[in-house]
Amino acid sequence: MFLFGNQVNSDISLRPKPKNTNKTMKNLLTVLALAASVSFVACGPSQADIDKENKRVQDSTDSSNKVASDAEAAKMQHEADSMKAIQDAAAKVMADSLHADSVKRKLIKK
């Protein structure tokens, strides 16, 4: 310490030393982080919500499978109807052809 200068020893101060706020802040942040992690875990979906979502997904899958199977059944029915129509048309053409041939040969009358 100088007697005749502006410098004052830094150890001697009129203000009280502040408490260790850095350690207090670290403890506070640790407690807040712990509380936040616990609240995130606690805010997860309940078993009822999980079961509800699983049922919704299963219902959706069942519905889409039913639609697909109905579409496949309709397609098969359409193909069967088309084949029957083709066979009926072929049989009619054959019958008409035989009738026309028989008329041409004069085996039967018109």
Residue pairs with C-beta under 8 A, 6 or more apart in sequence:
1 7
1 8
1 9
1 12
45 53
99 108
102 108
103 109
103 110
